[in-house]
Amino acid sequence: MMSVVLLLILGGLAGWLAATLVRGRGLGVWGNIGVGIVGAVLGATLLGQMGVRLMGPFGQLVTALIGAVLLLWLARLFGRK
């Protein structure tokens, strides 16, 4: 149960930080959590392919932040026509 709570907190924080960096504002609570969790999966996959693994809660936050920033950047790149 505690790991789910930690996942939601880290996801929300990572999503908020990424949205603030890329868009200048957050996406709302559920948007931040969603972007943070998807970003964590994306970041872990990409960093894993490069042989990088960041450990602990801070490492998980950094991994999620990297993935979330990349996710929002790609959405911005392909979303505007």
KOLMI-146100 format. One record per atom (N, C-alpha, C, O, CB): residue number from 1; atom name; chain; residue in one letter; y, z, x. Coordinates in steps of 0.1 Angstrom, whole numbers. Last residue first. Glycine has a CB too. Layout:
<NUM, 'CA', 'A', 'A', <Y, Z, X>> ...
***
This chain:
<81, 'N', 'A', 'K', <217, -352, 2>> <81, 'CA', 'A', 'K', <217, -367, 3>> <81, 'C', 'A', 'K', <230, -373, 1>> <81, 'O', 'A', 'K', <232, -385, 2>> <81, 'CB', 'A', 'K', <207, -373, -6>> <80, 'N', 'A', 'R', <202, -323, 12>> <80, 'CA', 'A', 'R', <215, -330, 9>> <80, 'C', 'A', 'R', <213, -345, 12>> <80, 'O', 'A', 'R', <208, -349, 22>> <80, 'CB', 'A', 'R', <226, -324, 18>> <79, 'N', 'A', 'G', <177, -314, 19>> <79, 'CA', 'A', 'G', <182, -312, 5>> <79, 'C', 'A', 'G', <195, -319, 2>> <79, 'O', 'A', 'G', <197, -322, -10>> <79, 'CB', 'A', 'G', <184, -297, 3>> <78, 'N', 'A', 'F', <171, -317, 45>> <78, 'CA', 'A', 'F', <165, -326, 36>> <78, 'C', 'A', 'F', <170, -325, 22>> <78, 'O', 'A', 'F', <167, -334, 13>> <78, 'CB', 'A', 'F', <150, -325, 36>> <77, 'N', 'A', 'L', <187, -297, 57>> <77, 'CA', 'A', 'L', <187, -310, 62>> <77, 'C', 'A', 'L', <181, -320, 52>> <77, 'O', 'A', 'L', <187, -331, 50>> <77, 'CB', 'A', 'L', <178, -310, 75>> <76, 'N', 'A', 'R', <181, -274, 41>> <76, 'CA', 'A', 'R', <195, -279, 42>> <76, 'C', 'A', 'R', <195, -294, 46>> <76, 'O', 'A', 'R', <203, -302, 41>> <76, 'CB', 'A', 'R', <204, -270, 50>> <75, 'N', 'A', 'A', <154, -271, 48>> <75, 'CA', 'A', 'A', <158, -273, 34>> <75, 'C', 'A', 'A', <172, -279, 33>> <75, 'O', 'A', 'A', <175, -287, 24>> <75, 'CB', 'A', 'A', <158, -259, 26>> <74, 'N', 'A', 'L', <157, -267, 76>> <74, 'CA', 'A', 'L', <150, -279, 70>> <74, 'C', 'A', 'L', <153, -281, 56>> <74, 'O', 'A', 'L', <155, -293, 52>> <74, 'CB', 'A', 'L', <135, -277, 72>> <73, 'N', 'A', 'W', <171, -242, 75>> <73, 'CA', 'A', 'W', <177, -254, 81>> <73, 'C', 'A', 'W', <170, -267, 77>> <73, 'O', 'A', 'W', <177, -277, 74>> <73, 'CB', 'A', 'W', <175, -252, 97>> <72, 'N', 'A', 'L', <152, -226, 62>> <72, 'CA', 'A', 'L', <165, -229, 55>> <72, 'C', 'A', 'L', <172, -241, 62>> <72, 'O', 'A', 'L', <179, -248, 55>> <72, 'CB', 'A', 'L', <174, -217, 56>> <71, 'N', 'A', 'L', <132, -226, 82>> <71, 'CA', 'A', 'L', <129, -231, 68>> <71, 'C', 'A', 'L', <142, -234, 61>> <71, 'O', 'A', 'L', <143, -245, 54>> <71, 'CB', 'A', 'L', <122, -219, 60>> <70, 'N', 'A', 'L', <145, -216, 104>> <70, 'CA', 'A', 'L', <140, -229, 105>> <70, 'C', 'A', 'L', <137, -235, 90>> <70, 'O', 'A', 'L', <141, -246, 88>> <70, 'CB', 'A', 'L', <126, -229, 113>> <69, 'N', 'A', 'V', <150, -190, 94>> <69, 'CA', 'A', 'V', <161, -198, 98>> <69, 'C', 'A', 'V', <156, -213, 98>> <69, 'O', 'A', 'V', <164, -222, 94>> <69, 'CB', 'A', 'V', <166, -194, 112>> <68, 'N', 'A', 'A', <123, -182, 90>> <68, 'CA', 'A', 'A', <132, -183, 78>> <68, 'C', 'A', 'A', <144, -191, 82>> <68, 'O', 'A', 'A', <149, -199, 73>> <68, 'CB', 'A', 'A', <137, -169, 74>> <67, 'N', 'A', 'G', <113, -181, 116>> <67, 'CA', 'A', 'G', <107, -190, 106>> <67, 'C', 'A', 'G', <116, -192, 94>> <67, 'O', 'A', 'G', <117, -203, 89>> <67, 'CB', 'A', 'G', <94, -184, 101>> <66, 'N', 'A', 'I', <130, -162, 128>> <66, 'CA', 'A', 'I', <129, -175, 134>> <66, 'C', 'A', 'I', <124, -185, 123>> <66, 'O', 'A', 'I', <129, -196, 121>> <66, 'CB', 'A', 'I', <120, -175, 146>> <65, 'N', 'A', 'L', <123, -140, 111>> <65, 'CA', 'A', 'L', <137, -145, 111>> <65, 'C', 'A', 'L', <137, -159, 117>> <65, 'O', 'A', 'L', <144, -168, 112>> <65, 'CB', 'A', 'L', <146, -136, 120>> <64, 'N', 'A', 'A', <97, -135, 116>> <64, 'CA', 'A', 'A', <101, -139, 103>> <64, 'C', 'A', 'A', <115, -145, 103>> <64, 'O', 'A', 'A', <117, -155, 96>> <64, 'CB', 'A', 'A', <100, -127, 93>> <63, 'N', 'A', 'T', <99, -127, 143>> <63, 'CA', 'A', 'T', <91, -139, 140>> <63, 'C', 'A', 'T', <95, -144, 126>> <63, 'O', 'A', 'T', <96, -156, 124>> <63, 'CB', 'A', 'T', <76, -135, 140>> <62, 'N', 'A', 'V', <115, -105, 140>> <62, 'CA', 'A', 'V', <120, -116, 148>> <62, 'C', 'A', 'V', <112, -129, 145>> <62, 'O', 'A', 'V', <118, -139, 143>> <62, 'CB', 'A', 'V', <119, -113, 163>> <61, 'N', 'A', 'L', <98, -89, 125>> <61, 'CA', 'A', 'L', <111, -92, 120>> <61, 'C', 'A', 'L', <116, -104, 127>> <61, 'O', 'A', 'L', <121, -114, 121>> <61, 'CB', 'A', 'L', <120, -80, 121>> <60, 'N', 'A', 'Q', <77, -86, 143>> <60, 'CA', 'A', 'Q', <74, -92, 130>> <60, 'C', 'A', 'Q', <87, -97, 124>> <60, 'O', 'A', 'Q', <88, -108, 118>> <60, 'CB', 'A', 'Q', <67, -83, 121>> <59, 'N', 'A', 'G', <90, -72, 163>> <59, 'CA', 'A', 'G', <84, -85, 166>> <59, 'C', 'A', 'G', <82, -93, 154>> <59, 'O', 'A', 'G', <84, -105, 153>> <59, 'CB', 'A', 'G', <72, -84, 174>> <58, 'N', 'A', 'F', <95, -48, 149>> <58, 'CA', 'A', 'F', <106, -56, 154>> <58, 'C', 'A', 'F', <101, -70, 157>> <58, 'O', 'A', 'F', <108, -80, 154>> <58, 'CB', 'A', 'F', <112, -49, 167>> <57, 'N', 'A', 'P', <68, -39, 144>> <57, 'CA', 'A', 'P', <77, -42, 133>> <57, 'C', 'A', 'P', <89, -51, 138>> <57, 'O', 'A', 'P', <93, -60, 130>> <57, 'CB', 'A', 'P', <82, -30, 126>> <56, 'N', 'A', 'G', <45, -55, 168>> <56, 'CA', 'A', 'G', <53, -44, 162>> <56, 'C', 'A', 'G', <62, -48, 151>> <56, 'O', 'A', 'G', <64, -60, 149>> <56, 'CB', 'A', 'G', <61, -36, 172>> <55, 'N', 'A', 'M', <48, -84, 189>> <55, 'CA', 'A', 'M', <41, -73, 183>> <55, 'C', 'A', 'M', <50, -63, 177>> <55, 'O', 'A', 'M', <62, -62, 181>> <55, 'CB', 'A', 'M', <32, -66, 194>> <54, 'N', 'A', 'L', <46, -119, 190>> <54, 'CA', 'A', 'L', <55, -107, 191>> <54, 'C', 'A', 'L', <49, -96, 183>> <54, 'O', 'A', 'L', <45, -98, 171>> <54, 'CB', 'A', 'L', <69, -111, 185>> <53, 'N', 'A', 'R', <31, -143, 208>> <53, 'CA', 'A', 'R', <28, -133, 198>> <53, 'C', 'A', 'R', <37, -121, 200>> <53, 'O', 'A', 'R', <36, -115, 210>> <53, 'CB', 'A', 'R', <13, -129, 197>> <52, 'N', 'A', 'V', <28, -177, 217>> <52, 'CA', 'A', 'V', <36, -165, 217>> <52, 'C', 'A', 'V', <33, -156, 205>> <52, 'O', 'A', 'V', <31, -161, 194>> <52, 'CB', 'A', 'V', <51, -169, 216>> <51, 'N', 'A', 'G', <16, -201, 218>> <51, 'CA', 'A', 'G', <9, -191, 225>> <51, 'C', 'A', 'G', <18, -178, 226>> <51, 'O', 'A', 'G', <16, -170, 235>> <51, 'CB', 'A', 'G', <6, -195, 239>> <50, 'N', 'A', 'M', <25, -221, 201>> <50, 'CA', 'A', 'M', <30, -221, 215>> <50, 'C', 'A', 'M', <25, -209, 223>> <50, 'O', 'A', 'M', <29, -208, 235>> <50, 'CB', 'A', 'M', <46, -219, 214>> <49, 'N', 'A', 'Q', <12, -214, 178>> <49, 'CA', 'A', 'Q', <8, -227, 184>> <49, 'C', 'A', 'Q', <14, -228, 199>> <49, 'O', 'A', 'Q', <8, -235, 207>> <49, 'CB', 'A', 'Q', <14, -238, 176>> <48, 'N', 'A', 'G', <25, -190, 172>> <48, 'CA', 'A', 'G', <11, -190, 176>> <48, 'C', 'A', 'G', <7, -203, 183>> <48, 'O', 'A', 'G', <-1, -202, 192>> <48, 'CB', 'A', 'G', <2, -187, 164>> <47, 'N', 'A', 'L', <50, -200, 164>> <47, 'CA', 'A', 'L', <49, -192, 177>> <47, 'C', 'A', 'L', <35, -191, 182>> <47, 'O', 'A', 'L', <32, -192, 194>> <47, 'CB', 'A', 'L', <55, -179, 175>> <46, 'N', 'A', 'L', <41, -213, 140>> <46, 'CA', 'A', 'L', <48, -221, 151>> <46, 'C', 'A', 'L', <47, -213, 164>> <46, 'O', 'A', 'L', <43, -219, 175>> <46, 'CB', 'A', 'L', <62, -223, 148>> <45, 'N', 'A', 'T', <30, -192, 126>> <45, 'CA', 'A', 'T', <22, -204, 128>> <45, 'C', 'A', 'T', <28, -211, 140>> <45, 'O', 'A', 'T', <21, -215, 150>> <45, 'CB', 'A', 'T', <22, -213, 116>> <44, 'N', 'A', 'A', <51, -174, 124>> <44, 'CA', 'A', 'A', <39, -169, 131>> <44, 'C', 'A', 'A', <30, -182, 134>> <44, 'O', 'A', 'A', <24, -182, 145>> <44, 'CB', 'A', 'A', <31, -160, 122>> <43, 'N', 'A', 'G', <70, -189, 110>> <43, 'CA', 'A', 'G', <73, -185, 123>> <43, 'C', 'A', 'G', <60, -181, 131>> <43, 'O', 'A', 'G', <59, -184, 143>> <43, 'CB', 'A', 'G', <82, -173, 123>> <42, 'N', 'A', 'L', <56, -193, 85>> <42, 'CA', 'A', 'L', <60, -204, 93>> <42, 'C', 'A', 'L', <63, -200, 108>> <42, 'O', 'A', 'L', <58, -207, 117>> <42, 'CB', 'A', 'L', <73, -211, 87>> <41, 'N', 'A', 'V', <54, -166, 77>> <41, 'CA', 'A', 'V', <42, -174, 79>> <41, 'C', 'A', 'V', <45, -186, 88>> <41, 'O', 'A', 'V', <37, -189, 97>> <41, 'CB', 'A', 'V', <36, -179, 65>> <40, 'N', 'A', 'A', <81, -159, 76>> <40, 'CA', 'A', 'A', <71, -151, 85>> <40, 'C', 'A', 'A', <59, -159, 88>> <40, 'O', 'A', 'A', <54, -160, 99>> <40, 'CB', 'A', 'A', <68, -138, 79>> <39, 'N', 'A', 'G', <91, -176, 57>> <39, 'CA', 'A', 'G', <95, -177, 71>> <39, 'C', 'A', 'G', <86, -170, 80>> <39, 'O', 'A', 'G', <84, -175, 92>> <39, 'CB', 'A', 'G', <109, -172, 72>> <38, 'N', 'A', 'V', <79, -165, 35>> <38, 'CA', 'A', 'V', <75, -179, 39>> <38, 'C', 'A', 'V', <79, -181, 53>> <38, 'O', 'A', 'V', <72, -188, 61>> <38, 'CB', 'A', 'V', <81, -189, 29>> <37, 'N', 'A', 'I', <93, -140, 36>> <37, 'CA', 'A', 'I', <78, -141, 37>> <37, 'C', 'A', 'I', <73, -154, 41>> <37, 'O', 'A', 'I', <65, -156, 50>> <37, 'CB', 'A', 'I', <72, -137, 23>> <36, 'N', 'A', 'G', <120, -148, 34>> <36, 'CA', 'A', 'G', <115, -140, 46>> <36, 'C', 'A', 'G', <100, -141, 47>> <36, 'O', 'A', 'G', <95, -142, 58>> <36, 'CB', 'A', 'G', <119, -126, 44>> <35, 'N', 'A', 'V', <121, -162, 10>> <35, 'CA', 'A', 'V', <124, -169, 22>> <35, 'C', 'A', 'V', <119, -161, 34>> <35, 'O', 'A', 'V', <113, -168, 44>> <35, 'CB', 'A', 'V', <139, -171, 24>> <34, 'N', 'A', 'G', <114, -139, -7>> <34, 'CA', 'A', 'G', <106, -152, -6>> <34, 'C', 'A', 'G', <108, -159, 6>> <34, 'O', 'A', 'G', <99, -164, 13>> <34, 'CB', 'A', 'G', <110, -160, -18>> <33, 'N', 'A', 'I', <135, -121, -1>> <33, 'CA', 'A', 'I', <122, -117, 1>> <33, 'C', 'A', 'I', <113, -130, 2>> <33, 'O', 'A', 'I', <104, -131, 12>> <33, 'CB', 'A', 'I', <116, -108, -10>> <32, 'N', 'A', 'N', <158, -137, -10>> <32, 'CA', 'A', 'N', <157, -132, 4>> <32, 'C', 'A', 'N', <142, -129, 8>> <32, 'O', 'A', 'N', <137, -132, 18>> <32, 'CB', 'A', 'N', <166, -120, 6>> <31, 'N', 'A', 'G', <151, -140, -37>> <31, 'CA', 'A', 'G', <152, -152, -28>> <31, 'C', 'A', 'G', <151, -148, -14>> <31, 'O', 'A', 'G', <145, -155, -6>> <31, 'CB', 'A', 'G', <166, -159, -31>> <30, 'N', 'A', 'W', <152, -114, -46>> <30, 'CA', 'A', 'W', <139, -121, -46>> <30, 'C', 'A', 'W', <140, -134, -38>> <30, 'O', 'A', 'W', <130, -137, -31>> <30, 'CB', 'A', 'W', <136, -125, -61>> <29, 'N', 'A', 'V', <180, -107, -40>> <29, 'CA', 'A', 'V', <169, -99, -35>> <29, 'C', 'A', 'V', <156, -107, -35>> <29, 'O', 'A', 'V', <149, -108, -24>> <29, 'CB', 'A', 'V', <167, -87, -45>> <28, 'N', 'A', 'G', <201, -135, -29>> <28, 'CA', 'A', 'G', <196, -125, -39>> <28, 'C', 'A', 'G', <184, -118, -34>> <28, 'O', 'A', 'G', <177, -123, -25>> <28, 'CB', 'A', 'G', <194, -132, -52>> <27, 'N', 'A', 'L', <206, -148, -6>> <27, 'CA', 'A', 'L', <201, -156, -17>> <27, 'C', 'A', 'L', <197, -147, -29>> <27, 'O', 'A', 'L', <190, -152, -38>> <27, 'CB', 'A', 'L', <188, -163, -12>> <26, 'N', 'A', 'G', <237, -143, 13>> <26, 'CA', 'A', 'G', <223, -141, 10>> <26, 'C', 'A', 'G', <219, -149, -2>> <26, 'O', 'A', 'G', <227, -157, -8>> <26, 'CB', 'A', 'G', <221, -126, 7>> <25, 'N', 'A', 'R', <258, -165, 33>> <25, 'CA', 'A', 'R', <256, -155, 23>> <25, 'C', 'A', 'R', <241, -154, 20>> <25, 'O', 'A', 'R', <234, -163, 23>> <25, 'CB', 'A', 'R', <264, -158, 10>> <24, 'N', 'A', 'G', <258, -185, 52>> <24, 'CA', 'A', 'G', <270, -176, 52>> <24, 'C', 'A', 'G', <269, -165, 41>> <24, 'O', 'A', 'G', <278, -157, 39>> <24, 'CB', 'A', 'G', <282, -184, 49>> <23, 'N', 'A', 'R', <236, -200, 57>> <23, 'CA', 'A', 'R', <245, -204, 46>> <23, 'C', 'A', 'R', <258, -196, 45>> <23, 'O', 'A', 'R', <267, -199, 38>> <23, 'CB', 'A', 'R', <237, -202, 33>> <22, 'N', 'A', 'V', <226, -191, 82>> <22, 'CA', 'A', 'V', <225, -205, 79>> <22, 'C', 'A', 'V', <236, -208, 68>> <22, 'O', 'A', 'V', <243, -219, 69>> <22, 'CB', 'A', 'V', <212, -209, 74>> <21, 'N', 'A', 'L', <230, -163, 83>> <21, 'CA', 'A', 'L', <233, -171, 95>> <21, 'C', 'A', 'L', <234, -186, 91>> <21, 'O', 'A', 'L', <243, -193, 96>> <21, 'CB', 'A', 'L', <221, -170, 105>> <20, 'N', 'A', 'T', <222, -155, 57>> <20, 'CA', 'A', 'T', <236, -152, 62>> <20, 'C', 'A', 'T', <239, -161, 74>> <20, 'O', 'A', 'T', <251, -166, 75>> <20, 'CB', 'A', 'T', <237, -137, 65>> <19, 'N', 'A', 'A', <196, -163, 57>> <19, 'CA', 'A', 'A', <205, -169, 48>> <19, 'C', 'A', 'A', <219, -167, 52>> <19, 'O', 'A', 'A', <228, -176, 50>> <19, 'CB', 'A', 'A', <202, -164, 34>> <18, 'N', 'A', 'A', <186, -146, 78>> <18, 'CA', 'A', 'A', <185, -160, 79>> <18, 'C', 'A', 'A', <195, -167, 70>> <18, 'O', 'A', 'A', <202, -176, 74>> <18, 'CB', 'A', 'A', <171, -165, 76>> <17, 'N', 'A', 'L', <191, -120, 66>> <17, 'CA', 'A', 'L', <197, -124, 79>> <17, 'C', 'A', 'L', <197, -139, 81>> <17, 'O', 'A', 'L', <207, -144, 85>> <17, 'CB', 'A', 'L', <189, -117, 90>> <16, 'N', 'A', 'W', <175, -123, 43>> <16, 'CA', 'A', 'W', <189, -120, 42>> <16, 'C', 'A', 'W', <196, -124, 54>> <16, 'O', 'A', 'W', <207, -131, 54>> <16, 'CB', 'A', 'W', <192, -106, 38>> <15, 'N', 'A', 'G', <149, -126, 54>> <15, 'CA', 'A', 'G', <155, -136, 45>> <15, 'C', 'A', 'G', <170, -135, 44>> <15, 'O', 'A', 'G', <177, -145, 44>> <15, 'CB', 'A', 'G', <149, -136, 32>> <14, 'N', 'A', 'A', <146, -102, 68>> <14, 'CA', 'A', 'A', <146, -115, 75>> <14, 'C', 'A', 'A', <152, -126, 67>> <14, 'O', 'A', 'A', <160, -134, 72>> <14, 'CB', 'A', 'A', <132, -118, 79>> <13, 'N', 'A', 'L', <147, -84, 46>> <13, 'CA', 'A', 'L', <157, -83, 57>> <13, 'C', 'A', 'L', <158, -96, 65>> <13, 'O', 'A', 'L', <169, -101, 68>> <13, 'CB', 'A', 'L', <154, -72, 67>> <12, 'N', 'A', 'G', <125, -92, 31>> <12, 'CA', 'A', 'G', <139, -92, 25>> <12, 'C', 'A', 'G', <150, -92, 36>> <12, 'O', 'A', 'G', <160, -99, 35>> <12, 'CB', 'A', 'G', <140, -80, 16>> <11, 'N', 'A', 'G', <105, -88, 50>> <11, 'CA', 'A', 'G', <107, -101, 44>> <11, 'C', 'A', 'G', <121, -102, 38>> <11, 'O', 'A', 'G', <128, -112, 40>> <11, 'CB', 'A', 'G', <97, -105, 33>> <10, 'N', 'A', 'L', <106, -61, 54>> <10, 'CA', 'A', 'L', <109, -70, 65>> <10, 'C', 'A', 'L', <112, -84, 60>> <10, 'O', 'A', 'L', <120, -91, 66>> <10, 'CB', 'A', 'L', <96, -70, 74>> <9, 'N', 'A', 'I', <100, -53, 27>> <9, 'CA', 'A', 'I', <112, -48, 33>> <9, 'C', 'A', 'I', <116, -58, 45>> <9, 'O', 'A', 'I', <127, -63, 46>> <9, 'CB', 'A', 'I', <111, -34, 39>> <8, 'N', 'A', 'L', <75, -64, 22>> <8, 'CA', 'A', 'L', <86, -68, 14>> <8, 'C', 'A', 'L', <100, -64, 20>> <8, 'O', 'A', 'L', <109, -71, 19>> <8, 'CB', 'A', 'L', <85, -61, 0>> <7, 'N', 'A', 'L', <60, -52, 43>> <7, 'CA', 'A', 'L', <61, -67, 42>> <7, 'C', 'A', 'L', <73, -71, 34>> <7, 'O', 'A', 'L', <81, -80, 38>> <7, 'CB', 'A', 'L', <48, -73, 37>> <6, 'N', 'A', 'L', <62, -25, 35>> <6, 'CA', 'A', 'L', <68, -30, 48>> <6, 'C', 'A', 'L', <70, -45, 48>> <6, 'O', 'A', 'L', <80, -49, 53>> <6, 'CB', 'A', 'L', <59, -25, 60>> <5, 'N', 'A', 'V', <47, -27, 12>> <5, 'CA', 'A', 'V', <61, -23, 11>> <5, 'C', 'A', 'V', <68, -27, 24>> <5, 'O', 'A', 'V', <79, -32, 23>> <5, 'CB', 'A', 'V', <62, -7, 10>> <4, 'N', 'A', 'V', <22, -34, 22>> <4, 'CA', 'A', 'V', <29, -43, 13>> <4, 'C', 'A', 'V', <44, -40, 12>> <4, 'O', 'A', 'V', <52, -49, 12>> <4, 'CB', 'A', 'V', <22, -42, -1>> <3, 'N', 'A', 'S', <16, -12, 38>> <3, 'CA', 'A', 'S', <18, -25, 45>> <3, 'C', 'A', 'S', <25, -35, 35>> <3, 'O', 'A', 'S', <33, -43, 40>> <3, 'CB', 'A', 'S', <5, -31, 50>> <2, 'N', 'A', 'M', <12, 8, 19>> <2, 'CA', 'A', 'M', <24, 9, 28>> <2, 'C', 'A', 'M', <27, -5, 35>> <2, 'O', 'A', 'M', <38, -8, 37>> <2, 'CB', 'A', 'M', <22, 20, 38>> <1, 'N', 'A', 'M', <-12, 0, 8>> <1, 'CA', 'A', 'M', <0, 0, 0>> <1, 'C', 'A', 'M', <13, 0, 9>> <1, 'O', 'A', 'M', <22, -7, 6>> <1, 'CB', 'A', 'M', <0, 12, -9>> 
***
